[in-house]
Amino acid sequence: MDKLIENGIVVSIGSPKSDIERSILLSLIATCIHLKWRSKVRILVVDCYEQDGYLYKQRKRELEIVNNNFTTPFYLVNISSEIFPYEVEFLRDEYDIIFIDLPSSLDQRDTIECYNLVDVLIVPTNMNSLDLLSTIDFLRRYKKTIIQTRENIELKTAIYGLFSGLDLHDNDFHERNFEEFCKSLPIEFLQNFVPESETSTQRERATSFVSENFNYGNYEDLCKEILNKIISGVGGLSVNALDVVIEDELI
């Protein structure tokens, strides 16, 4: 498969949510993109936690459970946050999208160095005042700590908000609160979101999703939107090239 994006794009999940929640969400997105568009987009997931993070440990466990009866999963490696900055240029040459799973803390030097390499940041949040305040605080620190550093070397950063855990039983909840909530956060929000039914069961699932039974339907529209944002906005592909990439494909 030819490489789609000449200089690969680094994507991460950043928010004050727990490390496990963010790791699971990153894995869901990477899994769906891999299963749906794997013949066109080369992706890599990097677990940047020291001594095998949550994703890497889960991948090992799941491979033991499924006993080789699985769809080829996305390629997952464990590279510490200390080493990743030295490997990133090689990875950009090899892959179109590099998802990196990082701690949310912006206090550790190694973690900050990794966030300085992130081209696209996805920020999940719930639609409530507590999450709003903590997300605003995180974005403030991210702008001061990361964005300013990248801007000084003329690098752009795309940041997209993602609503997670919305109650689908309240049919007009999303419409009623979406615009007002977005006004409070100075970032572009994705139109698709993660429903409450999914976030409440994520912890019960394996996070690598190598099983043939994985149903990515609830994430397909979201991942298509994310992929669109990455390869058209950051990857710089033309509209025609983008249409070829994200057209429906059977797995």
LUMFIKE-912134 format. One record per residue (C-alpha): x, y, z; residue in three letters. Coordinates in steps of 0.25 Angstrom, whole numbers, padded with zeros to 4 digits, always signed. Each point is the difference from the previous one (the first is absolute). Last residue first. Example, Ala and Ser with C-alpha at 12.3 -4.5 7.8 and 13.67 -1.06 7.14 Angstrom:
REM LUMFIKE-912134
+0055-0004+0029Ser -0006-0014+0002Ala 
END
This chain:
REM LUMFIKE-912134
-0056-0020+0023Ile -0008+0006-0011Leu +0003+0014-0004Glu -0008+0012-0001Asp +0007+0013-0005Glu +0009+0006+0010Ile +0013-0001-0009Val -0005+0003-0014Val -0008+0012+0005Asp +0012+0006+0007Leu +0008-0001-0013Ala -0011+0007-0007Asn +0000+0011+0011Val +0015+0002-0001Ser +0009-0005+0011Leu +0006+0010+0010Gly +0003-0010+0011Gly -0004+0010+0011Val -0014+0004-0005Gly -0003-0010-0011Ser +0007-0012+0006Ile -0003+0002+0015Ile -0014+0007-0001Lys -0005-0011-0009Asn +0006-0011+0009Leu -0007+0006+0012Ile -0013+0001-0008Glu +0001-0015-0005Lys +0003-0004+0014Cys -0012+0007+0006Leu -0009-0006-0011Asp +0006-0014+0002Glu +0000+0000+0015Tyr -0014-0006+0004Asn +0002-0010-0012Gly +0013-0005+0006Tyr -0005-0014+0003Asn +0011-0009+0005Phe -0003-0014-0002Asn +0012-0004-0008Glu +0008+0003+0012Ser +0012+0009-0001Val -0007+0010+0008Phe +0013+0006+0007Ser -0008+0006+0012Thr -0006-0013+0005Ala -0014+0003+0005Arg -0006+0002+0014Glu +0006+0014+0002Arg -0007+0005-0013Gln -0014-0004+0005Thr -0004+0014+0006Ser +0007+0008-0011Thr -0008-0008-0011Glu -0014+0002+0006Ser +0003+0015+0003Glu +0002+0003-0015Pro +0014+0004-0006Val -0002+0012-0009Phe -0001+0005-0014Asn +0000+0015-0004Gln +0014+0002+0004Leu +0002+0012+0009Phe +0009+0011-0005Glu +0008+0007+0012Ile -0003+0013+0008Pro -0007-0007+0011Leu -0012+0007+0007Ser -0007+0003-0014Lys +0000-0015-0002Cys -0009-0002+0012Phe -0010+0009-0005Glu +0000-0005-0014Glu -0001-0015+0005Phe -0010+0002+0011Asn -0014-0001-0006Arg +0004-0008-0012Glu +0007-0011+0008His -0011-0001+0011Phe -0011-0001-0011Asp -0002-0015+0000Asn +0003-0002+0014Asp +0000-0015-0001His +0014+0001-0008Leu +0007+0005+0013Asp +0013+0005-0004Leu +0012-0007+0006Gly +0011+0007-0008Ser +0000+0013-0007Phe +0012+0002-0009Leu +0008+0013-0001Gly +0010+0002-0011Tyr +0014+0006+0000Ile +0008+0002-0012Ala +0014+0005+0003Thr +0009+0008-0010Lys +0015+0000+0001Leu +0008+0013-0003Glu +0011-0003+0010Ile -0005+0010+0010Asn -0014-0004-0003Glu +0004-0014+0005Arg +0005+0005+0013Thr -0012+0009+0002Gln -0009-0011-0003Ile +0006-0010+0011Ile +0001+0007+0013Thr -0009+0012+0000Lys -0010-0006-0010Lys +0000-0013+0008Tyr -0001+0007+0013Arg -0013+0008-0005Arg -0005-0013-0006Leu +0001-0008+0013Phe -0007+0011+0008Asp -0011+0001-0011Ile -0002-0015+0001Thr -0001+0000+0015Ser -0010+0011+0000Leu -0009-0006-0011Leu +0002-0014+0007Asp -0006+0005+0013Leu -0011+0009-0008Ser -0006-0012-0007Asn +0001-0004-0015Met +0011-0011+0001Asn +0013+0002-0006Thr +0010-0006-0010Pro +0011+0009-0006Val +0006-0005-0013Ile +0014+0005-0003Leu +0006+0001-0014Val +0014+0003-0003Asp +0006-0006+0013Val +0016+0002+0000Leu +0000+0010+0012Asn -0009-0010+0007Tyr +0012-0010+0000Cys +0009+0011+0006Glu -0010+0003+0010Ile -0001-0015+0004Thr +0015+0000+0002Asp +0001+0012+0008Arg -0012-0004+0010Gln -0009+0011+0005Asp -0010+0000-0012Leu -0008-0013+0006Ser -0009-0006-0009Ser +0008-0013-0002Pro +0003-0004-0014Leu -0006-0009-0011Asp +0006+0003-0013Ile -0007-0002-0013Phe +0009+0001-0012Ile -0007+0002-0013Ile +0005-0001-0014Asp +0011-0010+0004Tyr +0015-0003-0004Glu +0006+0014-0002Asp -0007+0005+0012Arg +0005-0012+0008Leu +0014+0004-0004Phe -0002+0014+0004Glu -0006-0004+0013Val +0011-0009+0005Glu +0008+0010+0008Tyr -0012+0007+0006Pro -0006-0014+0004Phe +0012-0004+0009Ile -0003+0008+0013Glu -0015-0002-0002Ser +0002-0015+0000Ser -0002-0008-0013Ile -0010-0012+0001Asn -0005-0004-0013Val -0013-0003-0006Leu -0003-0004-0015Tyr -0015+0000-0002Phe -0007-0013+0001Pro +0000-0011-0010Thr -0014-0006+0001Thr +0000-0011+0011Phe +0000-0015+0003Asn +0015+0000+0005Asn -0003-0005+0014Asn -0011+0010+0002Val +0003+0000+0015Ile +0015+0001-0001Glu +0000+0011-0010Leu -0010+0007+0009Glu +0010+0000+0012Arg +0012+0005-0008Lys -0008+0011-0006Arg -0005+0004+0013Gln +0014+0002+0006Lys +0003+0008-0012Tyr -0012+0009+0001Leu +0002+0002+0015Tyr +0014+0004+0000Gly +0013-0009-0002Asp +0012+0004+0009Gln -0002+0015-0002Glu -0012+0006-0007Tyr +0002+0004-0014Cys -0009-0010-0006Asp +0001+0002-0015Val -0011-0003-0010Val +0004-0001-0015Leu -0009+0003-0012Ile +0002-0002-0015Arg -0012+0005-0007Val -0005-0006-0013Lys -0002-0015+0002Ser -0003+0002+0015Arg -0012+0009-0003Trp -0011-0006+0008Lys +0007-0010+0010Leu +0012+0010+0002His -0009+0012+0002Ile -0009-0007+0010Cys +0011-0006+0008Thr +0007+0014+0001Ala -0012+0007+0005Ile -0003-0011+0010Leu +0014-0001+0004Ser +0001+0015+0003Leu -0013-0001+0008Leu +0005-0011+0008Ile +0013+0007+0003Ser -0008+0013+0004Arg -0008-0007+0010Glu +0012-0008+0005Ile +0008+0013+0003Asp -0012+0006+0007Ser -0006+0013-0006Lys +0007+0013+0001Pro +0001+0001-0015Ser +0009-0004-0011Gly -0002-0011-0011Ile +0012+0000-0010Ser +0003+0001-0015Val +0013+0001-0007Val +0000+0001-0015Ile +0009-0006-0010Gly +0008+0008-0010Asn -0004-0005-0014Glu -0014-0003+0004Ile -0006-0012-0008Leu +0012-0010+0000Lys -0002-0010-0011Asp -0005-0014+0004Met 
END
